Amino acid sequence: MAIMYTGITEANESTKGVYEFLQHQYQSYCSSYSIWRDSENTEQRIQSLVSSLKQMVYEYVCRCLFKADQLMFALHFVRGMHPEHFQENEWDTFTGVVVGDMLRKAIALPSLYQTLCFEDADLWRTYYHHSMCEQEFPSVLAKKVSLFQQVLVVQALRPDRLQSAMALFVCRTLGLKELSPLPLNLKRLYKETLEIEPILIIISPGADPSQELQELANAERSGECYHQIAMGQGQADLAIQMLKECAHNGDWLCLKNLHLVVSWLPVLEKSPPGLKKNLMRTYESWTPEQISKNGNLHRANALFSFAWFHAACQERRNYIPQGWTKFYEFSLSDLRAGYNIIDRLFDGTKDVQWEFVHGLLENAIYGGRIDNYFDLRVLQSYLKQFFNSSVIDVLNEMNKKNIFPYSLSLPKSCSILDYRAVIEKLPEDDKPSFFGLPANIARSSQRMISSQVISQLRILGRAVTAGCKFDREIWSNELSPVLNLWKKLNQNSNLIHQKVSPPNDRQGSPILSFIVLEQFNAIRLVQSVHQSLAALSKVIRGTTLLSSEVQKLASALLNQKCPLTWQSKWEGPEDPLQYLRGLVSRALAIQSWVERAEKQALLSDTLDLSELFHPDTFLNALRQETARAMGCSVDSLKFVASWKGRLQEAKLQIKVSGLCLEGCSFDGNRLSENQHDSPSVSSVLPCFMGWIPQGVYGPYSPDDCISLPVYTSAERDRVVTNVDIPCGGNQDQWIQCGAALFLKNQ
């Protein structure tokens, strides 16, 4: 496959020019707006739009299909869009009967069979012998049967014309002149796209559009403007360098064989990185008329604020999982939709309704992609910051925080050139404060990237054919680290031989019931893992035959993935070695929990929640036991934490240690900003946790606190609970910095 970049290109979006393409197609089918202008009937206008949209969708999808598959898609498309054309049993009869079986059609569709009067030989003689029978349906019956019923007749009487009949049915239903859309060529495709949008070309074996691309480039541009790179080992840096040069010179670049570097594509998609380049891409995609519309200065400033917001959302993805917990596909379509919202916001003389912007961007556009509550809080904070009645002063307020090394002020004009000049003044390298992130974010980012690189290196280091089929020597070499680690972890314990009875229903103590069940499941999981690894070891030694279960186990381990059979019992780390370490350490630690719980000494000791497989369930057990002790419902309780000392309002409470903090620092009194040389992760002082009645004030004032998530690990994939921590106000600061707690690694 190859990817072509046209004009001044930036490979940050994979979305095609859907809106421009829709406009182009609509103008083509609707005769340059005349249908809308001349028609006074609203229903006629709607039908015109629907018809044009259907034709556009059909043509657009057919671009991605082989010609042999177009008819199949067309029939599927018609059935989905026009179910009214198919009466009961007709589609099932069409797709399920033997061609020519009139008896089955008569049984499945009795009314149709009666209407057709097949007994009248004179009526059907001409039709049956006509070379294009699908177009010569008996006139006396044409108005009595539907278009699809005519297809059924062809299927029964003249299956040799069924393909033509189906094509005719589709064309009549969709209003197409012919089944195959206009032939697609690169010149036409080039005119439909924008210079900031990449063109992805998926080719069949043996096909190569490089020559056609070069001829098109030479025809559209003079001089040597076409460049191409065959991607492979060691070509990534060259591709990035060439992309930057082509973007600067306005040249064309074709990257071939992208299927060889799929893992590198996110890097390409971000090239060139940075908030400045992101803003410049946006203002190069907007026309002067889009900025200066109606000469509204507030509107022009609001568009700049929106462009900054869009850039911040995209560039924040460089700091996963602290910036966002995962990669969200904020795209060019979001930018276009957001522009339309801002455009409508200032349409007319009405007061600007910023709540309208907040609602649509949060619930329908950007926020529609987010599935994490704490990521959504970041988005809400950005929306509140960038879209308000003082939108003109937003960036000036940011200047007061020393975000920029110079004074930045928005233009007092609606000229796009003035806004581009402001963007040009921005530094090439992003400062973390651009996004509200802490100064030491690079440390956290490097930690995560390093972990990923090491994991990838382990995968690259294994034999290429290791997971394909059984090879005793390869399996022995590749799987020995896992088997040796497991042996070492269990040297000084009796977990693999320990016998534990299933837990009984222990009335009156939800905490003890949970701890005993946790121990039982832990030992059972250890022994299950031991059995699977022992079976694998026997296969490698040649003392037993290879089974499908062992094959699946080995395949996962050889690919540095945790087997699904393990993860189904405990959702631990994805890395198998980390999973085994975490499993044994927790299984050993839970023994101590059981002993203390049986002696009723558990709640008086300092607890480390990272020693549990299910710390969230333990906190819920504490909630249940608290509700029993207080004689109230569990719903009437709320969770609180205190670094001031014991919770006076809590009937039961625990002292917790082992929490870590990322994104800021905490001295037990209030949060503080991280400095450039601050550690990426800091330990948190032990605190008291418990459940108190909803109506009772906690240890801290709500206005002085920020609710932070407590994750099971630094990857931020699973939440244990939320904890209110004193922050001294300004909650948006701590939301944007990505502050979060997590349990220490076991």
ChimeraX attribute file (.defattr): number of C-alpha atoms within 10 A of each C-alpha:
attribute: neighborCount
match mode: 1-to-1
recipient: residues
	/A:1	17
	/A:2	22
	/A:3	18
	/A:4	21
	/A:5	27
	/A:6	25
	/A:7	20
	/A:8	22
	/A:9	26
	/A:10	25
	/A:11	23
	/A:12	22
	/A:13	17
	/A:14	14
	/A:15	13
	/A:16	18
	/A:17	18
	/A:18	14
	/A:19	12
	/A:20	13
	/A:21	17
	/A:22	17
	/A:23	14
	/A:24	14
	/A:25	21
	/A:26	20
	/A:27	15
	/A:28	12
	/A:29	17
	/A:30	15
	/A:31	11
	/A:32	14
	/A:33	12
	/A:34	10
	/A:35	16
	/A:36	17
	/A:37	9
	/A:38	9
	/A:39	12
	/A:40	10
	/A:41	9
	/A:42	10
	/A:43	10
	/A:44	13
	/A:45	16
	/A:46	12
	/A:47	11
	/A:48	17
	/A:49	17
	/A:50	12
	/A:51	18
	/A:52	21
	/A:53	16
	/A:54	17
	/A:55	18
	/A:56	20
	/A:57	13
	/A:58	21
	/A:59	18
	/A:60	16
	/A:61	12
	/A:62	21
	/A:63	15
	/A:64	12
	/A:65	11
	/A:66	9
	/A:67	13
	/A:68	8
	/A:69	11
	/A:70	21
	/A:71	19
	/A:72	12
	/A:73	15
	/A:74	22
	/A:75	15
	/A:76	13
	/A:77	16
	/A:78	19
	/A:79	15
	/A:80	10
	/A:81	13
	/A:82	12
	/A:83	10
	/A:84	8
	/A:85	15
	/A:86	16
	/A:87	12
	/A:88	9
	/A:89	11
	/A:90	18
	/A:91	16
	/A:92	11
	/A:93	16
	/A:94	17
	/A:95	9
	/A:96	9
	/A:97	14
	/A:98	13
	/A:99	19
	/A:100	16
	/A:101	12
	/A:102	16
	/A:103	11
	/A:104	14
	/A:105	22
	/A:106	13
	/A:107	10
	/A:108	16
	/A:109	16
	/A:110	11
	/A:111	10
	/A:112	18
	/A:113	16
	/A:114	11
	/A:115	11
	/A:116	20
	/A:117	12
	/A:118	11
	/A:119	9
	/A:120	9
	/A:121	10
	/A:122	9
	/A:123	17
	/A:124	16
	/A:125	11
	/A:126	14
	/A:127	19
	/A:128	17
	/A:129	10
	/A:130	13
	/A:131	13
	/A:132	14
	/A:133	19
	/A:134	23
	/A:135	13
	/A:136	13
	/A:137	19
	/A:138	16
	/A:139	9
	/A:140	9
	/A:141	14
	/A:142	14
	/A:143	9
	/A:144	12
	/A:145	12
	/A:146	16
	/A:147	19
	/A:148	20
	/A:149	21
	/A:150	20
	/A:151	24
	/A:152	24
	/A:153	21
	/A:154	25
	/A:155	23
	/A:156	20
	/A:157	19
	/A:158	22
	/A:159	16
	/A:160	12
	/A:161	16
	/A:162	20
	/A:163	15
	/A:164	19
	/A:165	25
	/A:166	24
	/A:167	21
	/A:168	19
	/A:169	23
	/A:170	23
	/A:171	17
	/A:172	14
	/A:173	16
	/A:174	19
	/A:175	13
	/A:176	17
	/A:177	10
	/A:178	12
	/A:179	22
	/A:180	17
	/A:181	17
	/A:182	10
	/A:183	7
	/A:184	11
	/A:185	9
	/A:186	13
	/A:187	15
	/A:188	10
	/A:189	12
	/A:190	16
	/A:191	10
	/A:192	17
	/A:193	17
	/A:194	19
	/A:195	19
	/A:196	23
	/A:197	23
	/A:198	24
	/A:199	23
	/A:200	17
	/A:201	14
	/A:202	14
	/A:203	11
	/A:204	8
	/A:205	7
	/A:206	5
	/A:207	9
	/A:208	14
	/A:209	12
	/A:210	17
	/A:211	9
	/A:212	13
	/A:213	20
	/A:214	19
	/A:215	13
	/A:216	15
	/A:217	23
	/A:218	14
	/A:219	11
	/A:220	12
	/A:221	15
	/A:222	8
	/A:223	10
	/A:224	11
	/A:225	18
	/A:226	22
	/A:227	19
	/A:228	18
	/A:229	16
	/A:230	14
	/A:231	19
	/A:232	13
	/A:233	8
	/A:234	8
	/A:235	12
	/A:236	17
	/A:237	9
	/A:238	12
	/A:239	19
	/A:240	15
	/A:241	13
	/A:242	18
	/A:243	26
	/A:244	18
	/A:245	15
	/A:246	22
	/A:247	22
	/A:248	12
	/A:249	13
	/A:250	18
	/A:251	23
	/A:252	26
	/A:253	29
	/A:254	24
	/A:255	19
	/A:256	19
	/A:257	16
	/A:258	18
	/A:259	14
	/A:260	13
	/A:261	13
	/A:262	10
	/A:263	10
	/A:264	12
	/A:265	14
	/A:266	11
	/A:267	14
	/A:268	19
	/A:269	15
	/A:270	18
	/A:271	19
	/A:272	20
	/A:273	20
	/A:274	20
	/A:275	28
	/A:276	21
	/A:277	20
	/A:278	24
	/A:279	24
	/A:280	18
	/A:281	18
	/A:282	21
	/A:283	21
	/A:284	15
	/A:285	15
	/A:286	14
	/A:287	11
	/A:288	14
	/A:289	12
	/A:290	17
	/A:291	25
	/A:292	16
	/A:293	16
	/A:294	14
	/A:295	13
	/A:296	15
	/A:297	18
	/A:298	16
	/A:299	24
	/A:300	28
	/A:301	22
	/A:302	25
	/A:303	20
	/A:304	25
	/A:305	21
	/A:306	21
	/A:307	23
	/A:308	21
	/A:309	22
	/A:310	24
	/A:311	24
	/A:312	19
	/A:313	23
	/A:314	22
	/A:315	20
	/A:316	23
	/A:317	19
	/A:318	17
	/A:319	22
	/A:320	18
	/A:321	20
	/A:322	26
	/A:323	25
	/A:324	24
	/A:325	19
	/A:326	18
	/A:327	16
	/A:328	16
	/A:329	15
	/A:330	20
	/A:331	16
	/A:332	20
	/A:333	16
	/A:334	16
	/A:335	19
	/A:336	14
	/A:337	17
	/A:338	21
	/A:339	18
	/A:340	11
	/A:341	16
	/A:342	20
	/A:343	17
	/A:344	13
	/A:345	19
	/A:346	19
	/A:347	15
	/A:348	9
	/A:349	7
	/A:350	8
	/A:351	9
	/A:352	17
	/A:353	13
	/A:354	16
	/A:355	13
	/A:356	13
	/A:357	19
	/A:358	20
	/A:359	14
	/A:360	16
	/A:361	20
	/A:362	19
	/A:363	14
	/A:364	13
	/A:365	17
	/A:366	22
	/A:367	21
	/A:368	12
	/A:369	15
	/A:370	21
	/A:371	12
	/A:372	13
	/A:373	10
	/A:374	20
	/A:375	21
	/A:376	20
	/A:377	16
	/A:378	22
	/A:379	23
	/A:380	19
	/A:381	16
	/A:382	21
	/A:383	20
	/A:384	15
	/A:385	18
	/A:386	22
	/A:387	21
	/A:388	18
	/A:389	11
	/A:390	12
	/A:391	21
	/A:392	22
	/A:393	16
	/A:394	19
	/A:395	19
	/A:396	15
	/A:397	13
	/A:398	16
	/A:399	16
	/A:400	10
	/A:401	9
	/A:402	11
	/A:403	19
	/A:404	17
	/A:405	9
	/A:406	10
	/A:407	11
	/A:408	16
	/A:409	13
	/A:410	17
	/A:411	18
	/A:412	12
	/A:413	17
	/A:414	22
	/A:415	18
	/A:416	20
	/A:417	14
	/A:418	14
	/A:419	21
	/A:420	17
	/A:421	12
	/A:422	14
	/A:423	19
	/A:424	14
	/A:425	13
	/A:426	17
	/A:427	14
	/A:428	12
	/A:429	11
	/A:430	14
	/A:431	17
	/A:432	17
	/A:433	17
	/A:434	17
	/A:435	21
	/A:436	22
	/A:437	26
	/A:438	26
	/A:439	20
	/A:440	19
	/A:441	27
	/A:442	16
	/A:443	16
	/A:444	20
	/A:445	17
	/A:446	13
	/A:447	13
	/A:448	17
	/A:449	14
	/A:450	12
	/A:451	11
	/A:452	12
	/A:453	12
	/A:454	11
	/A:455	15
	/A:456	13
	/A:457	11
	/A:458	13
	/A:459	15
	/A:460	11
	/A:461	10
	/A:462	18
	/A:463	13
	/A:464	10
	/A:465	11
	/A:466	20
	/A:467	19
	/A:468	10
	/A:469	12
	/A:470	16
	/A:471	12
	/A:472	14
	/A:473	11
	/A:474	19
	/A:475	22
	/A:476	16
	/A:477	12
	/A:478	19
	/A:479	20
	/A:480	14
	/A:481	12
	/A:482	16
	/A:483	17
	/A:484	10
	/A:485	13
	/A:486	18
	/A:487	13
	/A:488	10
	/A:489	14
	/A:490	14
	/A:491	9
	/A:492	8
	/A:493	11
	/A:494	11
	/A:495	19
	/A:496	16
	/A:497	10
	/A:498	11
	/A:499	11
	/A:500	12
	/A:501	7
	/A:502	11
	/A:503	15
	/A:504	9
	/A:505	10
	/A:506	12
	/A:507	8
	/A:508	12
	/A:509	15
	/A:510	19
	/A:511	22
	/A:512	23
	/A:513	19
	/A:514	20
	/A:515	23
	/A:516	24
	/A:517	16
	/A:518	24
	/A:519	25
	/A:520	18
	/A:521	19
	/A:522	24
	/A:523	25
	/A:524	19
	/A:525	20
	/A:526	20
	/A:527	16
	/A:528	16
	/A:529	19
	/A:530	18
	/A:531	13
	/A:532	16
	/A:533	20
	/A:534	14
	/A:535	20
	/A:536	25
	/A:537	19
	/A:538	13
	/A:539	20
	/A:540	21
	/A:541	12
	/A:542	11
	/A:543	10
	/A:544	12
	/A:545	12
	/A:546	15
	/A:547	12
	/A:548	9
	/A:549	13
	/A:550	18
	/A:551	17
	/A:552	15
	/A:553	21
	/A:554	24
	/A:555	20
	/A:556	16
	/A:557	19
	/A:558	24
	/A:559	19
	/A:560	19
	/A:561	19
	/A:562	23
	/A:563	19
	/A:564	14
	/A:565	14
	/A:566	19
	/A:567	13
	/A:568	9
	/A:569	13
	/A:570	16
	/A:571	14
	/A:572	19
	/A:573	18
	/A:574	14
	/A:575	15
	/A:576	20
	/A:577	19
	/A:578	14
	/A:579	19
	/A:580	21
	/A:581	16
	/A:582	19
	/A:583	24
	/A:584	21
	/A:585	15
	/A:586	20
	/A:587	24
	/A:588	17
	/A:589	15
	/A:590	22
	/A:591	17
	/A:592	13
	/A:593	21
	/A:594	20
	/A:595	14
	/A:596	16
	/A:597	18
	/A:598	13
	/A:599	9
	/A:600	11
	/A:601	11
	/A:602	19
	/A:603	16
	/A:604	12
	/A:605	11
	/A:606	15
	/A:607	16
	/A:608	17
	/A:609	20
	/A:610	22
	/A:611	22
	/A:612	23
	/A:613	22
	/A:614	16
	/A:615	18
	/A:616	16
	/A:617	16
	/A:618	21
	/A:619	20
	/A:620	18
	/A:621	19
	/A:622	24
	/A:623	25
	/A:624	22
	/A:625	21
	/A:626	23
	/A:627	21
	/A:628	15
	/A:629	12
	/A:630	15
	/A:631	9
	/A:632	13
	/A:633	13
	/A:634	18
	/A:635	11
	/A:636	12
	/A:637	20
	/A:638	15
	/A:639	19
	/A:640	21
	/A:641	24
	/A:642	22
	/A:643	21
	/A:644	12
	/A:645	12
	/A:646	17
	/A:647	22
	/A:648	11
	/A:649	15
	/A:650	21
	/A:651	15
	/A:652	20
	/A:653	22
	/A:654	22
	/A:655	21
	/A:656	19
	/A:657	19
	/A:658	19
	/A:659	22
	/A:660	21
	/A:661	21
	/A:662	23
	/A:663	29
	/A:664	25
	/A:665	22
	/A:666	19
	/A:667	11
	/A:668	15
	/A:669	13
	/A:670	15
	/A:671	20
	/A:672	14
	/A:673	17
	/A:674	20
	/A:675	14
	/A:676	13
	/A:677	9
	/A:678	17
	/A:679	16
	/A:680	23
	/A:681	17
	/A:682	16
	/A:683	18
	/A:684	19
	/A:685	14
	/A:686	18
	/A:687	20
	/A:688	19
	/A:689	22
	/A:690	23
	/A:691	28
	/A:692	26
	/A:693	20
	/A:694	12
	/A:695	9
	/A:696	11
	/A:697	12
	/A:698	21
	/A:699	19
	/A:700	17
	/A:701	13
	/A:702	14
	/A:703	12
	/A:704	15
	/A:705	19
	/A:706	23
	/A:707	19
	/A:708	20
	/A:709	20
	/A:710	22
	/A:711	21
	/A:712	25
	/A:713	20
	/A:714	22
	/A:715	15
	/A:716	19
	/A:717	12
	/A:718	14
	/A:719	15
	/A:720	20
	/A:721	18
	/A:722	17
	/A:723	19
	/A:724	20
	/A:725	24
	/A:726	23
	/A:727	20
	/A:728	15
	/A:729	16
	/A:730	12
	/A:731	16
	/A:732	17
	/A:733	18
	/A:734	24
	/A:735	25
	/A:736	25
	/A:737	24
	/A:738	25
	/A:739	23
	/A:740	23
	/A:741	27
	/A:742	27
	/A:743	22
	/A:744	19
	/A:745	14
	/A:746	15
